[in-house]
Amino acid sequence: MAGRAGRADRLWSQLWVQVLVGAVLGAMIGLLAPGFGAALKPLADAFIKLVTMLLAPIVFGTIVTGLARMGDLREVGRIGAKALAYFELMSTLALVIGLAAVNLFKPGHAISAHLTPADAQSIAPFAGTAHEQGVIPFLLNIIPSSLLGAFTGGTMLQVILVALLIGLAASSLGERVKGVVDLVDQMLQILFRLVGAIMRLAPLGAAAGMAYTVGRFGAVSLLSLGQLVLLLYGCALLFVLVLLGAVMRMAGLRLGRLLIYFRDEILITFGTCSTEAVLPRVMEKLEAMGIDKPVVGLVLPAGYTFNADGTSLYLSIAAIFVAQATGVDLSLWDQLTLLAVLLLTSKGSAGVAGAGFVTLAATLSAMPAIPLTGLALLLGVDRFLNVARAVTNLIGNCVATVAVARWHEAIDMRVARAVLAGEERIE
């Protein structure tokens, strides 16, 4: 009995178990007391904000210290080029899989869409934001108006740009700025310790997030667009198990063990629909796998913007779904044009408030054949779709970092296999 109680205590001490229990309790609260569940949204938002307030300094510090200690600046260019090539390949494959699946199963054909003026009004804020997006504005927005502006009101891309410039400058100065670089690294250790303390609140954040979702939208909202939701989840599962599994095999590691290793972060993302909430912890665990710090610091934050595999699946499926539901028959050329547009708009999703939904609005605004008002059909279930987007994005970026590190020979395979096998653990 004592041994069994001890095992139960050890199991309950695992963060992923607490998060899973929190998510289940949150769903039950949403079903049994929907009003109360919907009112818990501020708790979920507060947890995400606690973590996201640390993202900019952590990403900045990781990139700066990594570059400053890299020595050979040509390595930076090689890592970046390999990462971008990988990101583009996987994003394109995700878009093609989504387009093929939505054309095969046609989930929107069964819907009789009669949009009212109220529907159009409900998506006006998203449409307005979408029209402001474009390739040139997106590229110009990477450059902050001031050095500090990247941290106070900018996007993650602006932080990455500033960190790259400062890191490259520090690398060129060498030993003369060693003290400054060491100070930045010490600040990073403090921030990671703070993140570890905040993550103890993850079960509460997951419970509040699930309670809000079920309480606000109810089970009926999921059933009303069940085919669309199931299609996205099925494509996400296929993408992860087949494509990402193949990438991990080519890297000489097992996808299943990687998923177990990151189970805490996957479940937190599942409960909160936020990959940003786990970014610091994922960076720390990837380094513990034996991946060089500069590779983690460059590839993972960049992947959050340029390698949104789940968002790419969602965008292709949702865009065609809206066309089907509103009676728009797209030709093969129209869909190829849509694919080209998605290759651009999908890259800006991480820098826009509202992420996938606003990016979808930006995509449809560039395709006059598809009525933008059709987005109103997705409002009720966007939260459920966001779960698949976020979890797939997280897994995709973990695999991307491993793949680029293996490609660049910047990973200690002995350490990686030992950590994934559970022989060495990160605290």
FENWOZI-V927140 format. One line per field, one symbol per residue. phi: phi as a letter, one per 40 degrees, with the letter a starting at -180 (. if undefined). psi: psi as a letter, one per 40 degrees, with the letter a starting at -180 (. if undefined). A space follows every 50 residues. Layout:
# FENWOZI-V927140
phi: ???
psi: ???
This chain:
# FENWOZI-V927140
phi: .cccccccccccccccccccccccccccccccbdccccccddcccccccc cccccdcccdccccccccbcgcccccccccccccccdccccccccccccc cccccfcccccccbcbdcccccbdcccccccccaccdccccccccacccc ccacbccccccccccccccccccgccbdcccccccccccccccccdcccc cddcccccccccdcccbgccccccbdcccccccccccccccccccccccc cgbbcdcccccbcdcccccccbfbcccbddccccccccchcddccccccc ccccccbcccccdcccccccdccccbgccccccdcccccccccccccbcc cbcgfdccccccccccbdcbcccccdccdcbdccccccdcccdccccccd ccccccccfbbccccdcccccgcbbcc
psi: ddddddddddddehddddddddddddddddddgdddddeedddddddddd ddeeddddddddddddddedcheddddddddddddddddddddddddddd ddddefdedehhhghiddddddeddddddddeiiddddddedhididddd ddeaidddddddddddddddddebddedddddddddddddddddddddee eddddddddddddddddiddddddfddddddddddddddddcdddddddd eeihdddddddfdddddddddefhdddeddddddddddeehhdddddddd dddddefgdddddddddddddddddefhhhidddddddddddddddeede ehhebddddddddddegddhhdeedddeddeddddddddddddddddddd dddddddeffhhddddddddeedhih.
